[in-house]
Amino acid sequence: MTDTIKMRTMETAYQAIKEMDPDTAITRWAIRQAVSGGYIPSRRVGNKYLFNLDTLLDYFNVKAS
């Protein structure tokens, strides 16, 4: 069985985190800084960055369910 890679944009990643924890302190700006700063591996597609949601969650040490 293969693991699914959850590629997200900054906005969809933020929405996913908010669904997991509505009171999260992680902001859109923090996600943007992590991605644009190179802390999260990403690919630029057009005007957007795509990255693995699980990698972002690991970076912020968020427990994914």
C-alpha positions as CSV (number, residue, x, y, z in Angstrom):
1,M,0.0,0.0,0.0
2,T,1.4,3.4,-0.9
3,D,1.2,6.5,1.2
4,T,-0.6,9.4,-0.3
5,I,1.3,12.6,-0.6
6,K,-0.9,15.5,0.5
7,M,0.3,18.4,-1.7
8,R,-1.2,21.7,-0.6
9,T,-1.0,25.4,-1.3
10,M,-0.4,27.8,1.6
11,E,-4.1,28.6,1.9
12,T,-5.4,25.0,1.7
13,A,-2.7,24.0,4.3
14,Y,-3.9,26.7,6.6
15,Q,-7.5,25.5,6.2
16,A,-6.5,21.9,7.0
17,I,-4.7,23.0,10.2
18,K,-7.7,25.1,11.2
19,E,-9.9,22.1,10.8
20,M,-7.6,20.0,13.0
21,D,-7.3,22.7,15.6
22,P,-9.7,25.7,15.4
23,D,-7.8,27.5,18.1
24,T,-4.4,27.1,16.5
25,A,-1.8,29.9,16.8
26,I,-0.3,29.0,13.4
27,T,-1.0,31.8,11.0
28,R,-1.0,32.1,7.2
29,W,2.1,34.3,7.6
30,A,4.0,31.6,9.6
31,I,3.3,29.1,6.8
32,R,4.4,31.6,4.2
33,Q,7.6,32.3,6.0
34,A,8.3,28.5,6.5
35,V,7.8,27.8,2.8
36,S,9.4,30.9,1.2
37,G,12.3,30.7,3.7
38,G,13.1,27.2,2.5
39,Y,12.4,25.4,5.7
40,I,9.7,23.4,3.9
41,P,10.6,21.8,0.6
42,S,8.3,23.2,-2.1
43,R,7.7,23.5,-5.8
44,R,6.5,26.6,-7.5
45,V,3.7,26.0,-9.9
46,G,2.6,29.2,-11.6
47,N,2.1,31.8,-8.9
48,K,1.7,29.2,-6.1
49,Y,3.9,27.1,-4.0
50,L,3.0,23.4,-3.5
51,F,4.4,21.4,-0.6
52,N,3.6,18.3,1.4
53,L,1.2,19.0,4.2
54,D,2.7,16.3,6.4
55,T,6.1,18.0,6.1
56,L,4.6,21.3,7.2
57,L,2.9,19.6,10.2
58,D,6.2,17.9,11.2
59,Y,7.9,21.3,11.0
60,F,5.4,22.8,13.4
61,N,5.3,19.6,15.4
62,V,1.5,19.3,15.0
63,K,0.1,15.9,15.8
64,A,-1.8,14.8,12.7
65,S,-4.7,12.4,13.3
